[in-house]
């Protein structure tokens, strides 16, 4: 009797728990913004998500039946295997919940998501994929759909009782019926400015960084390390060398040409068009003159490695070779724990994709290289929605700024014979690199997502471009803003709209009969439980009476 009594009691407790399990009322609905996966064509190759409409029931990624369901995943759930399984089962959509505080997420989870993110972005899919920041309502839905999966291993009675007493079904809806269309007149913006050197016709050193970002969803691509860090270092170099060049006695015999380029995440198209305009159309461009080399800054906000990526190893005696020697001396003398290495990759003109920005210059026979803490150009670190300011180490960002600035100054002012790399420091005192400025620049750059699709359309993005232009105008001369429009007849890249959609989540309301029947079952179980308890008491008394008579 005790076992049966305990089982019934457990069922009653479960029914009470199920009645109070949900934090959302049964008739509630909730609307929020969801951000669609990248959708673009590059050189006729299709990438990303072609689907947008969602009308489906929410299901956990752990569920065995995903057909025509919207699969809800957290970062920890998301993997290439689970994404492919959802595609294989013809899921209606995938909805990824993004934590509000990424700094609390384990590094292993971040790395795993970045790898899966990079892999699925290589292909095209009709499956709608959305990302949305977590909140209390969405987390409640996530917990309930996971509880529903867990309850499938329970007994039939428990599952029936659960389905009758509580509603665990959520519908996800994106009802925009307008077709997905190409974005017309996407423009790519590039900024340039100059610090004129001393003497007549001095050679030119180009310092450049691309400022756009890439990730699973354009509206969530903040690109702190890649390449907000490169832009922040470039802007601090602009300020430092402006201070030096402001005094005629410390003006170096080199033009310094600074450029911030767009389209870096899409085959460096901004750099390509800027070079074509300067070299093929402009008669007075500094790129026509003697260019010593080009320094491309790309992802320098973390890590204790700096890799110098080159298309052709520089020969001894060349300016490029001399600068690299200064880099090695600064690192070994002042930052010996930093690993410095050279990565050589030839330019393959048969390939449609360009690995690093310096390759665009190499195609024009201008020597250059890229500095980055990333060794593999195909690394997932170069394009992720998880590349937020939490991923940047401000101390290492400053250290890398010191390395580039001091190496460049030692080369330009020929300081090798005037002191060691450790003792002869140019940027100190009033010329010190400012932590507060680097921090402010990173905050500004990560204040809005910098995806190419957004930069020329949204007011807050236009404000960012204007702020970068004002930075150039404050310190540099001959500042120009270039806006490149694509050929409508044969665009190199085509973006598509509906990147941000209103999404609705609502609970399926249980039928009145189901509620009535569920109440009847609960009442019946209560009567049975009461009867069992009373029968047990009667049985115990009867047994005691019989025992007394027998004695």
N, C-alpha and C positions, 0 to 999 in steps of 0.2 A: 504494500500500500504506500509505503514511504517513497519508493521510486516513482510511482505514477503521480503521486501528489507533487513531488519536486518537478516533474516534467511539465505538469499543467501550470504550476506556479511560474516556471520559467517562460512558458508561452504567454501567460498574462503579463509578466514583466516586459517581455519583448513587445507585446502589443502596445503597452503604455509608452515604451521608448520610441516606437515607430510613430505614434501619434504626435510626439513632441520633437521628432528628429529634425524637422526642417526649420531653418531660420527664416524662410520665406513663406508668406501666407499663400494658401492654395490658389487664389485667383490673381496673384501678383504677376506683373510683367516688368521688364527692365530694358531700357534702351541705352546703348553705348556706342562709341565709335570703334570700329575695327579697321585694321590696316592690312590691305591686300599685298600679297607677295609680288615681288618684282615681275614686270611684264614688258619685255622689249625685244626688238630684233636688231642684231648687230651683224652687218655684212650678210644679210639674208639668213643668218642663223637665228632660230627662234629660241628664246629663253624665258623661263618663269611660268607664271600662272595665267592661263587663258580664261579661267572660269571666275564668275563673281556671284551669281545667284545661289542662295542657300535656303532651302525649306526642308528641314530634317530634324529628327529627334537627336538629342545629345547622347553620346555614348562614351564610356571610358575607353582608353586605348588598350586596356587589359581585357576588354570584352572580346569574345570569340566571334560575334556576329556584328560586322561593321557595314554591311551592304546598305546603301542609301541612308546612312547615319552620319551625323556630324561628330567627328572624333575629337574629344577634348583632351588636351595634353598640357602638362607643365613642362618646364625645361628638362627636368629629370626624366620625363617619359619620352621625350622626343629623340628619335634616332633615325638614321637612314632606313634601317630594317623595318621599323614601325611605320614609317611614311610609305615605304614600298608595299607593306602589307595592306595599308588602307587603300592604296591605289588598286592592288590586286583584287580586293573585295568590292571594288566599285563604291567606296565610301562617297557620301554626298559632299563632304568638306572636311577640312582639318582646322581646328581653332586652337592656337597656342597661347597659353597664359604666361605673360612676361612679368616677373617680380618687379615690384616698385623699387626695391633696394637690392641692386645687383651685387653690392659689396658683401652681402650676407650669404651669397651663393658660393658653394664650394668650387674651387678652381677646376676640379675634375669634371664637374657638371658643366661649367662654362666651356671648357675645351671640347667636351663631347658634343655639345650643341653646335659650336662653331664648325666642327668638322662636318656634321650632318647638314648644316645650313649651306656650306660651300658646295657640298655634293649635289643637293637637290636643285641648286641654282644653275647648275650646268645644263640642265635638261628642260624640256617643255612639258607641261602637264595641263590637262583640262580641269583637274581637281582644284576647286577653290581652296586656297590656303590663306588664313587670316591670322594676324597677331594682335593681341589686345593686352594692355596692362592689367594686372590683377587688381581686383577690389573685393570687398566683402561679399557682394552678391554673386560674383563669378566663382569665388572660392567655395561658396555654399553649394552652388550647382556642381562643381567639380567633386566635392566630397560626397554628394548624394549619388551621382552616377557611379562613383567607385564603390559606395555601399551597396548599390544594386548589383554590381558584379560579385561582391563578396557574399551576398545573400543567396546566390545561385547554388552554392555548395550546401545550403541548409536543406532541411527536409521539405517535402512537398507542402505539408500543412503550414509551415513557417512562411514559405514563399507565397502561398495563396493568401495567408493572413496579411502579409506585408503589402501585397499588391492591392488588397481591398481597403486596408486601413489608411494607407498613406499614398500620395501621388508622388512618384519619383521621376516621372517623365517630364523632360524639358524640351521645348521646341526652339530651334535656332532659325532665325529668319533674316535674310537680306533680300528685300523685295524690289530692288531697283530693276525695272524691266527694260530700261534703255540699253541698247547694245554697247559693248566696249568699243571705243573708237580710238584711233591714233591721235596723239596730241600734236596739233598743228604748230608749226613754227617754233619748235624747241631750239633755243639759242644757247650757245656755249660762250662763257665770258672768260676773258683773260686780262690781267692787269700787268703793266710793266712800268718801270721807273729806273732812273739812272743816278749814280753818284759820279760826276765827271772826274777823271784822273788828271794828274799834273803832267805838264809837258805837251808836246805836239803829237797828235795821233798815237796816244798810248794804247796798248793792247787791252782787250776786254776780258773780264772774268764774269761769267753768268752764274747767278745763284737762283735756283728755282724750286718750287714745290707746287704740287697740285692740291687744290682745296676742296674738291667734291668728295662725296662719300658713297658707300655701297653697303648693302645688307639685304636681309630677307625681305624687308618692307621699306620702301623709300622714306615713309614718314617717321620711321624709327631709326634711321641711319645717321647717328651723330658723329661717328668717326673721330674719336678723341685721339687715339694713337695714330691711326691711319686715316687722314693724314693731318689732323689738327696739330700734332706735335711738330711736324715738318714746317707747317705754316707759322707756328709760334716762334720757332727758332729763326726762321727767315726774317720775321718782323723785328725780332730783337737784334739780329745782325744789321738790319737797316738802321736802327737807332744808334747802335755802337759805332758803326763806320761813318755815319753822318757826323757824329761827334768828332771823330778823327779828321774827316775831310773838311770840317768847318774851319779848321785852322790851316792856312796855306802851308805852314811849315811841316804839318803832319799829313799832308795830302799825298797819297801813294801814286806812283806812276802807272796806275791801272784804272780804266773805267770799270765800275761795278754796275752790272745790269741785273736788276732783280725782277723776277716775274712770278706771278701767281696764276696758275693755269687751271682751266676747267676741263671737264671730260677726261680726267686722269683715270677714273675707274672704268672708262669705256674706251680702251685702246689709246689713251692719251690723245684724243682727237683735238682738244684745245691746243695742245703743244704743236700738233701737226699743222693746223691751220695758221697758228701764229708764226711758225717758221716759214710757211709758204708765203704769207703776207710780207714778212720782213725780208726774205731773201729773193723772192720772185717778183715782187711788186714795188717795194719801198727802195728808193735809191740811196737814202741816207741812213739806213739802219746800221747799228753797230755790229750786227752779225755779218755784214759784208766785210768788215775790217778783220784785223788779226785777233781771233778769239783764242785765248790761251787754253781754257778748258771750261766745262760746265759742271757745277756742283748741284746735284739733285738731292733734295732732302725728303726722305720718305720713311715714316714710322720710326721715330727716335725717342719715344716717350717712356720706354721701359727697357728692362734687360741689361745684362752686363756684357753684351757682345755688340760690336760694330763691324758690319761687313761692307766692303767696298766692291760694288758690282761694276764690272767693266765689260765692254764688248771686245776690246783688244788690249792686252797688257801694255802699259806705257813703257817706252824705251828709256834707258838711262840718258840723262841729259835733257830730256824734254821738260817743259813746265809742269805737266801733269805728274811726271815721276817725282819731281822736286817737292810738289805739294804733298804727295803721298808720304814722302820721307818725313815731312814735318808732322803729319798726322801720327805716324808711328812713334816719333820722338816725344810728342806731347803725351800720348797715351802711356807709353812705357815709363816716362819720367814722373808723371803726376797721377796717373790712374792705372797702376800696373795690374790691378785685378780685372780690368776690362780686356776681353779677348778681341783682338783685331785680326781680321782675315780678308783675303781678296777672293772674290768669286768671279770666274771668267766664263762668260756665255757669249758665243758668237751670235751675230744678227743673222737670222735666216729670213731672207726676203720672200721665201715661199710661204711663210707663216702669216696668217691674217692678224694674229694677236701679238701685241708688243708687251714684253715682260716688265720693263722698267722705262722710266721717262728718258734716260740718257740715250736709249736706242733710237728715239726720234731724232736726236741731234746727230747720232752716228750715221744715220741714213743720209744726212746732209754733209757728211764728212767734217763734222765739228766734234773734237774730242771731248769726252765727258764721262761721268761716272755717277752712281747713286750710292748714297750713304744710308744704311738702314740696319736696325737690329735684327731684321728678318733675313734669313739666309735663302729660303726657297721662295721664288716669286709667286708660286701657286699656293702659298700658305693661306690657311683660313683666317689668319690674323689680319689680312689686308682688306677684309670686307665682311663686317658682322654687325648686327644690331646690338650685340653685347659689348661692342667697342665704345664704352662710355668713359667719362672722365675718371671713374673709379679704377679703370685699367691703367691709368697713367701715374707714374711715380714722379712727382715734381722734382725730387732731388736728382733723379737720373736725367730728367729733361734738362735741368740746369747744367749738369755735368757734360752732357752731349753738346749743349750750346757753347760751353767753355772750350771743348775740344775743337769744334769747328772754327770758332772765332779766333782762338789763339793760333791754330795751324795756319789759317788764312793770313793772319797778320804777320806771322814769321816768314811766310813765303813772300808776301807783297813788299815788306820792308827789309827783306834780306837780313834777318836777325840771327841767323845761325852762327855767325862769327862774333856776335856781341854778347853772348851769354847762353847758358844751358837752357833747355826747355823748361826745367824746373825753377830756375832762378829768375829768368827773364819773363815776367808776366806783364802783358800789355793791358789787359782788362782788369784793373783793380782800382781801388779808391773811387774817384768820381766816374770812372769808366767801368765800374763793376757791373756784372750782369745782375739784373734785379729780379729777385724771387717774386715780388709782388706784381711786377709787370708780366712775367711769364704766366703766373696764376690768373691774372685778369684776362690775358689773351686767350688762354685755354677756356675760361668761363664764357667769353664772348663767342668763341668758335663753336662751342658745344651747346649754345643756347637754343639753336634750332637745327633740325636735320638739314644736311647740305647735299642732298641728292640732286643731280643735274636737273631732273624733271621738275623740281620745285623752285630752283634758284631765281628764275626770271619771271615768276608768276605770283608768289605770295608776298604780301607787304613786309612781313618780318624778315624774309629772305632777301628782299631787295635792300632792306636796311642794313643787313650784314654786308652785302657787297659794297654798299656805299661807305660803310665804316672802314672796310679794307682799303678802298680807294682813298679815303681821307688820310689813313695812315701813310700811304705812299706819298700823297701830296704834301704832308707835313714835313717829311724828311728828304724826299727825292725830287729830282728835276725830270723834265720830259716825261711826265706821267701820262699814260694813255690807257684807256679802257677799250678793249676790242670785243665786239660781240659778233660771233660767227653764226650765220644762219645756214641751215642745210638746204641742199638742192631738193626741192619737193619732188622732182621727177625721179631722183635716184638718191634717197637719203642714206647716209652711212649708218645711222642709227634711228630707230623708230621707237618711241615710248607710247604707252597706252594709258588711258585715263582710268577713273574709278579706283584710285589708290587708297582712298579713305571712304569708308561706307558706314552709314548708320545700321547697326545690327540690333535685333530684338531677341530677347530671351524671355520666354514665358512658360509657366508651368501648365501642363495639361490638367484641367480640372476634372476630378473624378466624378462619375455619374452618381445621382442621388441614390439609385438602387444599390450601387456598390457600397456607398456609405452605410445604407440601411442594413445590407447583408453583413458587412463587416461588423457593425454594432451587434447584430444578432449572434454572430459567431462568438464575439467577445463575451456577450451575455451568457450564451450557452456554456462556454468554457468556465465562466464564473459559477454557474449553477452546478456544473459537474464537479468543480473544485470544492464547492461548499458541501455537495453531497458526499464526496469521498471523505472529506474531513469528518462529517457527522457519522458516516458509516464506520469510520475508524474508531471514533469515540464509543459508539454503541457496541462495536465488536470487543473493544477493550473491557468495557463494563461487564458484558455477558461472559467473557472469558474469566474475569475475576470472580463472578457469582458462581459459576460452575465449579471453579477450583475450591471455593469455600464450602460448597455442599458436599463435594467429594471428600474433604477432610473431615 
